[in-house]
């Protein structure tokens, strides 16, 4: 399993726009092969900051997600709405699931 933490920071005047675009990604992505979970969060202390917590079966599934039509569409519209680049971090679980 591959875990992704993706952090997105909206410009102050574009918070609602970014949230709307990110919410569009959730439904489409959750239908993708290899998607275990794809959960969108907002920072309680900074409403400009959104975080995706994602789990994928493997790297090929994540690569297919990155190449999906909805991710390509997001890539075309995001730049003017964001305060900086999207930060994507990859992890692998070492503790094992809770029994």
C-alpha positions as CSV (number, residue, x, y, z in Angstrom):
1,X,0.0,0.0,0.0
2,X,1.2,3.5,-0.9
3,X,0.0,6.5,1.2
4,X,0.0,10.0,-0.2
5,X,-0.3,13.3,1.7
6,X,-1.0,16.2,-0.7
7,X,-1.2,19.7,0.6
8,X,-2.9,22.5,-1.4
9,X,-2.9,26.1,-0.2
10,X,-5.5,28.5,-1.8
11,X,-5.1,32.2,-2.4
12,X,-7.2,34.0,0.2
13,X,-9.7,35.2,-2.4
14,X,-10.0,31.8,-4.0
15,X,-10.8,29.4,-1.1
16,X,-14.3,28.6,-2.3
17,X,-13.1,28.0,-5.8
18,X,-10.3,25.6,-4.7
19,X,-12.6,23.7,-2.4
20,X,-15.2,23.3,-5.2
21,X,-12.5,22.0,-7.6
22,X,-11.0,19.6,-5.0
23,X,-14.4,18.2,-4.1
24,X,-14.9,17.4,-7.8
25,X,-11.8,15.2,-7.6
26,X,-13.1,13.1,-4.7
27,X,-16.0,11.4,-6.4
28,X,-14.1,10.7,-9.6
29,X,-11.0,9.5,-7.9
30,X,-12.8,7.1,-5.4
31,X,-14.0,5.2,-8.5
32,X,-10.5,4.6,-9.8
33,X,-9.0,1.1,-9.7
34,X,-6.5,0.8,-6.9
35,X,-7.9,3.7,-4.8
36,X,-8.3,2.5,-1.2
37,X,-9.3,5.9,0.1
38,X,-9.1,9.5,-1.1
39,X,-10.1,11.9,1.7
40,X,-10.2,15.7,1.6
41,X,-9.5,17.7,4.7
42,X,-9.3,21.4,5.5
43,X,-7.0,22.9,8.2
44,X,-9.0,24.1,11.2
45,X,-6.6,26.9,11.9
46,X,-6.1,28.0,8.2
47,X,-9.1,27.6,5.9
48,X,-6.8,28.2,2.9
49,X,-5.0,24.9,3.5
50,X,-6.4,21.6,2.2
51,X,-5.0,18.2,2.6
52,X,-5.7,15.0,0.8
53,X,-5.0,11.7,2.7
54,X,-4.9,9.0,0.1
55,X,-4.1,5.3,0.1
56,X,-3.4,3.3,-3.1
57,X,-2.8,-0.4,-3.7
58,X,0.4,0.3,-5.5
59,X,2.5,2.8,-7.5
60,X,0.9,1.9,-10.9
61,X,-2.5,2.8,-9.5
62,X,-1.2,6.1,-8.3
63,X,0.5,6.8,-11.6
64,X,-2.8,6.0,-13.4
65,X,-4.6,8.5,-11.1
66,X,-2.0,11.2,-11.9
67,X,-2.7,10.6,-15.6
68,X,-6.5,10.6,-15.3
69,X,-8.7,13.1,-17.1
70,X,-9.9,14.7,-13.9
71,X,-6.4,15.2,-12.6
72,X,-5.3,16.7,-15.9
73,X,-8.3,19.1,-15.8
74,X,-7.3,20.1,-12.3
75,X,-3.8,20.7,-13.4
76,X,-5.0,23.1,-16.1
77,X,-7.1,25.3,-13.8
78,X,-5.3,25.3,-10.4
79,X,-2.3,27.7,-10.8
80,X,-4.2,31.0,-10.6
81,X,-6.1,29.8,-7.5
82,X,-3.2,28.6,-5.5
83,X,-0.7,30.4,-3.2
84,X,2.1,28.0,-4.2
85,X,2.9,24.6,-5.6
86,X,1.0,21.5,-4.5
87,X,3.1,19.5,-2.0
88,X,2.9,15.8,-2.6
89,X,4.6,13.3,-0.1
90,X,4.7,9.6,-0.5
91,X,4.7,7.1,2.4
92,X,4.5,3.4,3.0
93,X,3.0,2.0,6.2
94,X,5.3,0.1,8.5
95,X,3.1,-0.4,11.6
96,X,0.5,-2.7,10.0
97,X,-3.3,-2.2,10.4
98,X,-5.1,-2.2,13.7
99,X,-6.3,-5.6,14.6
